[in-house]
């Protein structure tokens, strides 16, 4: 039975790992891509504002530095709502994209405009409770993770089919790519700021953002939360139709790995070896029983075809290997990345003291 | 330093104008170019020594005499206007207190003489434009907005804060403070290039660039052309004596940019890898970012990708 690869567990930071004395509170940026959220944005901003004030009153060692809305060419009156919200709160920023680019590109844009030590991404439609952000931070303190995903409990969309489809695709891709993070991907996430920005800066249009996170760190945890897609449950629709979900799944699969390419290279070599083996077989049978095949020249023609076919397959395999390297280079997968987790000690001490 | 005069040959209307530009480096040079793009000027170069003392005072008096002579020669019987622009910076970001002392005294010397001019010619329009430093003033602070207070952490930042305070005490009405963030651009003959220009220049020549901060260090980068255009715009606008000293003006992109993003942008333009030598220093790795909400009206920063491309074009023409 194949042994499952254990995902790396983060070790909680110890006092000896603290190198930098942090005088200011840790800062958190919240990024929210917006496409059709006119009914929810005011409430969302209000809830995040309440969380911000609560942390200040409780003198937490972390604060909500900024809320970045990314207007992804919203199709309703979200733009006007965002303008009103930003006018009232100086900690709210709005980035307006020139056209609709999609949820992941919009999130990437928001992350690249962030300056927080930690970045939280969440949806516009109140599916993700702002009050749960502190639980994500608590998970970091407890485990030393770089990324914490909210893990939905129960049905998110009120539709068993929709929930099963979503989980099923992720599970399948996770198995095929052997990436332990895939099945836990969720748009409500807490990511270490340096990793978020580094991953966002290498993402192309087709890159699945969470796959890019996994290039920089596999220290992830999940936190169970009850999530409800109210938009889907009340309207029976979401901003994600079937076509977009298919596109989403395709991007997830293509970003996740280059094994398909490598498989092509392996097949090429295998074809060459098979061709060589068959050619030897034909030559052997000819030497043993020259009269077995009546058609003159058949054996030599067959051997020639096998030889050149094998050489072509091998060369294609070599080209595919180079293509794989190019894909990895274009995707931006880093050779290495240095991270500083020393400030996590502040979170650990705070939550251990009952914060 | 360079004196610019509004010459009749350039069809200036109204009272005679002069600009006393101290510092012709990266930012001073960009201001000068923008001023020339806006209008034609007669120029006169006057050597201004950094060492405080009699020669410096004499040079400053020469500047004032040149300005008042130009006013007096003007057939229009009215007082003129002079804009003092301080873009000089001998001390860099990592300067020691001894390095900043000379600059502090030089600025004070020039301010004293222009205040004396104001006393002698109270009807004349005098404005001072100080190019300060947002990075020096707000080092270690993130998402800096109008509500943040300067808190320098090194002598360079203290120098800039002292200069701003000195300007604030000036007797004349026109007082403009510009706080650019991390300025980049390529100027011929300037030995202190800045990170982006150094990366591009070294990248073209295949040299190694020494990096003093972490790859994730956040800064805010603005192209020097934008800074020059904004300052020149403030110099050129407004009638004599009618100043609106709003500000300080935060000249930032409003977009935090990590070093690895800068390196990626440079490599994308150069189409090759850049060689790096990492000399990590925690003191140089503090994030300094600015809120886009604190940017002044009329300020349109160039995006990083375009800015790097502009630097590349300048550098490529010099290295070919």
Contacts between the chains, C-beta under 8 A, distances in Angstrom:
chain1	res1	chain2	res2	distance
A	19	B	282	7.7
A	20	B	282	6.1
A	24	B	140	7.7
A	27	B	142	6.1
A	27	B	143	7.7
A	65	B	142	6.6
A	65	B	143	5.5
A	66	B	143	5.4
A	66	B	291	7.6
A	86	B	293	7.8
A	90	B	145	6.0
A	90	B	146	8.0
A	90	B	147	7.2
A	90	B	291	7.5
A	90	B	293	5.9
A	91	B	143	7.9
A	93	B	291	7.1
A	93	B	292	6.0
A	93	B	293	6.7
A	112	B	255	7.4
A	112	B	261	7.3
A	113	B	255	5.7
A	113	B	256	6.8
A	113	B	292	8.0
A	114	B	256	6.8
A	115	B	142	4.5
A	115	B	143	5.4
A	115	B	218	5.4
A	115	B	256	4.1
A	115	B	287	6.2
A	115	B	289	3.9
A	116	B	142	7.6
A	193	B	216	7.8
A	194	B	216	3.7
A	194	B	258	7.5
A	197	B	216	6.9
A	197	B	218	7.8
A	197	B	256	8.0
A	197	B	258	5.2
A	197	B	261	7.3
A	198	B	215	7.5
A	198	B	216	6.6
A	198	B	258	6.9
A	198	B	260	5.8
A	201	B	258	6.8
A	201	B	260	6.2
A	201	B	261	4.5
A	201	B	264	5.9
A	202	B	264	7.3
A	337	B	215	7.9
A	338	B	214	7.2
A	338	B	215	6.8
A	340	B	214	7.4
A	340	B	216	7.8
